[in-house]
Amino acid sequence: MDNAISKILKVWILNYPDMVRISEIVNQNPWWKHGENFVSYDRHLSIVKQHPIFFKRKKFETSVENIYIVRGCRQVGKTTYLKAWIDKLISEGFDPKHILYLSLDFFKEGDEERCKFLLGCK
């Protein structure tokens, strides 16, 4: 695992040991281990390849310095959209170890404020 990611995870463990298991974070970010080959291990993108109809989402501008939160109704394709976008970024040469995906489904009730603090959100 990349040294920068390792440092971040160590800080996370020390400050928030009861918030979420590190293994869950690593499992949510398969591109750290598999690079652009993560697509073959991802259930969301595998499903998209099996279905001939896939609705394209509107693109939005991003900046490397920012943290983005995507919210919306359950089961509408947010995760699939983000993972397809991550696949595109990696195929364009973006370092997979600089991409962090967190599904808030794994966090316990009340952890939102600690998560905001950890990510530097106000």
C-alpha positions in Angstrom: 0.0 0.0 0.0 1.2 3.5 -0.8 3.0 5.3 2.1 0.6 8.3 2.0 -2.4 6.1 2.3 -0.7 4.1 5.1 -0.1 7.3 7.1 -3.7 8.5 6.7 -5.0 5.1 7.8 -2.7 5.1 10.9 -4.0 8.6 11.9 -7.6 7.3 11.4 -6.9 4.2 13.6 -5.4 6.3 16.4 -8.0 9.0 16.5 -11.2 7.0 15.6 -10.7 3.3 16.5 -14.4 2.6 16.9 -15.7 4.5 13.9 -15.1 2.1 11.0 -12.7 -0.8 10.3 -9.8 0.0 8.2 -10.3 -3.2 6.2 -13.7 -1.8 5.2 -12.1 1.4 3.8 -9.5 -0.6 1.9 -12.2 -2.9 0.5 -14.1 0.1 -0.7 -11.1 1.3 -2.7 -10.0 -1.7 -4.8 -8.1 0.5 -7.2 -5.4 0.9 -4.4 -4.6 -2.8 -4.9 -5.6 -3.5 -8.5 -5.1 -0.2 -10.2 -7.2 0.1 -13.4 -7.9 -3.7 -13.2 -10.3 -3.0 -10.3 -13.2 -3.0 -12.7 -13.1 -6.7 -13.1 -13.4 -7.1 -9.3 -16.2 -4.5 -8.9 -19.8 -5.7 -8.6 -21.3 -2.4 -9.6 -19.4 -2.0 -12.8 -19.8 -5.7 -13.6 -23.6 -5.2 -13.5 -23.3 -2.2 -15.9 -21.4 -4.3 -18.4 -24.2 -6.9 -18.4 -27.0 -4.5 -19.0 -27.3 -2.8 -22.4 -29.1 0.3 -21.1 -27.1 2.6 -18.9 -28.1 6.2 -18.2 -25.3 8.6 -18.5 -25.1 11.2 -15.7 -24.3 14.8 -16.3 -20.6 15.6 -15.7 -19.5 18.2 -13.3 -16.2 20.0 -13.0 -13.8 18.9 -10.3 -10.6 20.0 -8.8 -7.8 17.9 -7.2 -7.8 20.0 -4.1 -11.5 19.4 -3.3 -13.6 16.8 -1.5 -16.9 15.9 -3.1 -20.0 14.4 -1.5 -22.6 12.8 -3.7 -26.0 12.4 -2.2 -29.4 11.2 -3.3 -32.0 8.5 -3.1 -30.9 4.9 -2.5 -30.3 2.6 -5.5 -30.3 5.3 -8.2 -26.7 4.7 -9.4 -24.5 7.1 -7.4 -21.9 4.4 -6.6 -21.9 3.1 -10.1 -21.5 6.6 -11.5 -18.6 7.3 -9.2 -16.8 4.1 -9.8 -17.1 4.5 -13.6 -15.7 8.0 -13.1 -12.8 6.6 -11.0 -12.2 4.1 -13.8 -12.0 6.9 -16.3 -9.6 9.0 -14.1 -7.3 6.0 -13.7 -7.3 5.2 -17.4 -6.4 8.9 -18.1 -3.3 8.5 -15.8 -4.6 9.7 -12.4 -2.8 7.9 -9.6 -5.3 5.4 -8.0 -3.7 5.9 -4.6 -4.9 9.5 -4.6 -8.6 8.5 -4.9 -10.5 7.8 -1.7 -14.1 6.5 -1.8 -16.0 6.3 1.4 -19.5 4.8 1.6 -21.2 6.3 4.6 -23.3 3.2 4.9 -20.5 1.7 7.0 -20.4 4.5 9.5 -22.3 4.4 12.8 -24.9 6.9 13.7 -23.3 10.0 15.1 -20.0 9.5 13.2 -20.8 12.2 10.6 -19.2 15.0 12.6 -16.0 13.0 13.3 -15.9 12.1 9.6 -16.2 15.8 8.6 -13.4 16.7 11.1 -11.2 14.0 9.7 -11.7 15.0 6.1 -11.3 18.7 6.9 -14.9 19.7 6.1 -16.5 22.5 7.9 
